[in-house]
Amino acid sequence: MSFIFVSRRLLKRIKVLNQLASFVLIAKEMVMKILGAKQCSQCKGTGVNLVDHFNGQFKAGGLCWLCRGKREILCGNCNGWIYEHLG
């Protein structure tokens, strides 16, 4: 068994970075809710194609062709700002 020794200073920096990443994800979710991102209309929020689309180009069970697995799509109110700046 090997041990990796990490300084306390490095551990504190890692903790701060993890907190910052969590904050960014929470902020993104809040902004999307405010601006009106909505559940994908094709996969119904599952992120997966329910049936084959476009003559089998996008198979059932694969990533959704519309949201690409993100489960949400733009509502049309923000013109993609949220994805450009916080994506």
C-alpha positions in Angstrom: 0.0 0.0 0.0 1.4 3.4 -0.9 0.6 6.7 0.6 0.6 10.0 -1.1 1.5 12.9 1.1 -0.2 16.2 0.3 0.6 19.4 2.1 -2.2 21.1 4.1 -1.9 24.2 1.9 -2.6 22.1 -1.2 -5.5 20.4 0.4 -7.0 23.8 1.3 -6.6 25.0 -2.3 -8.3 21.8 -3.6 -11.1 22.4 -1.1 -11.6 26.0 -2.3 -11.6 24.9 -6.0 -14.2 22.2 -5.3 -16.4 24.8 -3.5 -16.0 27.2 -6.4 -17.0 24.5 -8.9 -20.0 23.6 -6.8 -21.0 27.3 -6.6 -20.7 27.7 -10.4 -22.9 24.7 -11.0 -25.5 25.9 -8.6 -25.4 29.4 -10.1 -25.9 28.0 -13.6 -28.9 26.0 -12.5 -30.4 29.0 -10.8 -29.9 31.2 -13.9 -31.3 28.5 -16.2 -34.4 28.3 -14.0 -34.8 32.1 -14.0 -34.3 32.5 -17.7 -36.6 29.6 -18.5 -34.6 26.6 -19.7 -37.0 23.8 -20.1 -37.1 20.0 -20.2 -36.2 18.5 -23.5 -39.3 17.9 -25.6 -37.8 14.9 -27.5 -36.4 12.8 -24.7 -38.8 14.1 -21.9 -35.8 14.9 -19.7 -34.2 11.5 -19.8 -31.2 12.5 -22.1 -31.8 9.4 -24.2 -33.6 8.9 -27.5 -36.9 7.0 -26.9 -37.2 6.0 -30.6 -35.1 6.0 -33.7 -34.9 9.4 -35.5 -34.0 10.5 -39.0 -34.0 7.0 -40.7 -31.9 5.4 -37.9 -29.2 8.1 -37.8 -30.0 8.6 -34.1 -30.9 5.2 -32.5 -33.2 4.6 -29.6 -31.2 4.3 -26.4 -28.4 6.7 -27.7 -27.9 10.3 -26.5 -30.8 12.5 -27.4 -30.4 14.1 -30.8 -31.9 17.4 -29.5 -30.3 18.1 -26.1 -27.3 15.7 -26.5 -27.9 14.2 -23.1 -28.1 17.5 -21.2 -31.9 16.9 -20.5 -32.7 20.6 -21.0 -33.1 22.9 -24.0 -33.3 26.6 -24.4 -36.7 28.1 -23.9 -36.1 30.8 -26.6 -36.0 33.7 -24.2 -32.2 34.1 -23.7 -30.9 33.3 -27.2 -28.3 30.9 -25.7 -26.6 33.3 -23.4 -26.5 30.9 -20.5 -24.8 28.2 -22.6 -22.3 30.6 -24.1 -21.2 32.1 -20.7 -21.8 29.4 -18.2 -21.8 26.2 -20.4 
